Amino acid sequence: MKHIISCQVENKFGVLARISGLFSGRGFNIISLSVGATAEDPTISRMVLVTEGDEKVLEQITKQLNKLIDVIKVQDLTGEDIIDREFMLIKLAYDAKKYTKLTQIVETFQCKVVSMSPKHLIIEIDGDEKKLNTFLDLVRPFGIAEIARTGKIAMTRVDKK
């Protein structure tokens, strides 16, 4: 089962290395990782990790994260009412014959063409994992030249009572 873990950490040198080392040292995989300083306090970063494992693995990860000095707060977002997004840039091959069909897909998914050359389009798209994967499935026949995709970002919709 996939788990989404949100951490508030001190925004300083080496924190990411210690957290990724914690995962690799215990044989846990990080499927997705996004980190950025918070706007509220630039000395704090928010980190969203996606990992896989059973409840025992999740419990062990949470306990180990809480032991790290630089970690301020750990929250398991799995099963919570959350908003999650990913961002992707995708370079697609195209020609005049395919252009109309490709632009219909781009419009349907509310994407944006950010670069165009005689043989390639670069498209930006954001949304949840399902939306991005569905878009990829539809444009794969056009010829994917390159993909750059962020990790998941997420936050709860409402505060826990």
C-alpha positions in Angstrom: 0.0 0.0 0.0 1.2 3.5 -0.8 1.6 5.9 2.1 1.8 9.7 1.9 3.9 11.3 4.7 4.1 15.0 5.3 7.0 16.3 7.4 7.9 19.8 8.6 11.7 19.9 8.9 14.3 22.5 9.6 15.4 24.2 6.4 19.1 23.6 6.7 22.0 21.8 5.1 22.0 17.9 5.3 18.4 17.4 6.4 17.3 15.8 3.1 20.4 13.6 3.1 19.6 12.4 6.7 16.0 11.6 5.8 16.9 9.8 2.6 19.6 7.9 4.4 17.1 6.8 7.0 15.0 5.3 4.2 17.8 3.6 2.3 19.5 2.4 5.5 16.4 0.5 6.4 15.6 -0.8 2.9 12.5 1.5 2.4 11.9 3.0 -1.0 10.9 6.6 -1.6 8.5 6.6 -4.6 8.1 10.3 -4.7 9.6 13.3 -2.8 8.9 17.0 -2.9 10.6 19.5 -0.6 10.3 23.3 -0.4 10.6 26.1 2.2 7.3 27.2 3.7 6.1 30.7 3.0 5.0 31.2 6.6 8.5 30.5 8.0 11.5 30.2 5.6 13.5 28.3 8.3 11.1 25.4 7.9 10.6 23.2 4.9 7.7 21.0 4.1 8.5 17.6 2.7 6.0 15.2 1.2 7.2 11.6 0.8 5.4 8.8 -0.9 6.5 5.3 0.2 5.1 1.8 0.0 4.6 -0.8 2.7 2.2 -2.3 5.2 1.1 -0.6 8.5 4.2 -2.0 10.3 6.5 -0.4 7.8 4.7 2.9 8.1 4.8 2.8 11.9 8.6 2.2 11.8 9.2 5.0 9.3 7.1 7.4 11.4 9.0 6.5 14.6 12.4 6.8 12.9 11.5 10.2 11.3 10.3 11.5 14.7 13.7 10.6 16.2 15.6 12.8 13.8 16.5 16.2 15.5 15.8 18.2 12.4 12.2 16.8 12.0 9.6 19.1 13.6 6.4 17.3 12.8 5.4 14.1 10.9 1.9 13.5 9.6 0.6 10.4 7.8 -1.8 11.7 5.1 -2.8 8.3 3.9 -6.6 7.9 4.1 -7.1 11.6 5.0 -9.2 14.0 3.1 -6.4 15.6 1.1 -5.7 17.7 -2.0 -2.7 16.3 -3.9 -1.0 17.5 -7.1 1.9 16.7 -9.3 3.4 18.7 -12.1 4.8 17.4 -15.4 6.5 18.7 -18.5 6.3 16.4 -21.4 8.0 16.8 -24.8 6.0 15.2 -27.6 6.8 14.5 -31.2 4.2 15.8 -33.6 3.5 16.7 -37.2 0.8 18.6 -39.0 -1.4 15.5 -39.3 -1.4 14.9 -35.6 -1.6 18.5 -34.4 -5.4 18.9 -34.3 -5.9 15.6 -32.4 -3.1 16.5 -30.0 -4.4 20.0 -29.3 -7.9 18.5 -28.5 -6.3 16.3 -25.8 -4.3 19.3 -24.5 -7.5 21.4 -24.3 -9.5 18.6 -22.7 -6.9 18.2 -19.9 -6.5 21.9 -19.5 -2.8 21.7 -20.3 -0.6 24.5 -21.6 1.8 24.3 -24.6 4.9 26.1 -23.3 7.3 25.5 -26.2 6.9 24.6 -29.9 9.4 23.6 -32.5 8.9 22.1 -36.0 9.0 18.6 -34.6 8.2 18.8 -30.8 5.7 20.4 -28.4 6.5 20.8 -24.7 3.3 20.7 -22.6 2.9 21.4 -18.9 0.1 19.7 -17.0 -0.7 19.6 -13.3 -3.2 17.5 -11.4 -3.5 14.3 -9.4 -1.6 11.1 -10.2 -4.6 9.6 -12.1 -5.0 12.7 -14.3 -1.3 12.7 -15.3 -1.2 9.0 -15.9 -4.4 9.1 -18.1 -2.9 12.0 -20.1 0.3 10.0 -20.6 -1.7 7.0 -21.9 -3.5 9.2 -24.4 -0.4 11.0 -25.8 2.0 8.0 -25.8 1.0 7.1 -29.4 2.2 10.6 -30.5 5.7 9.7 -29.4 7.1 10.8 -26.0 10.6 12.3 -26.4 11.1 13.3 -22.8 9.3 13.7 -19.4 10.1 15.7 -16.3 7.7 15.0 -13.4 7.6 16.3 -9.9 6.8 14.3 -6.8 3.5 14.6 -5.1 2.6 17.6 -3.0 -0.3 17.3 -0.6 -2.1 18.8 2.3 -5.3 18.0 4.3 -8.5 19.8 3.4 -9.6 20.3 7.0 -7.9 20.4 10.4 -8.2 17.3 12.6 -10.5 18.0 15.6 
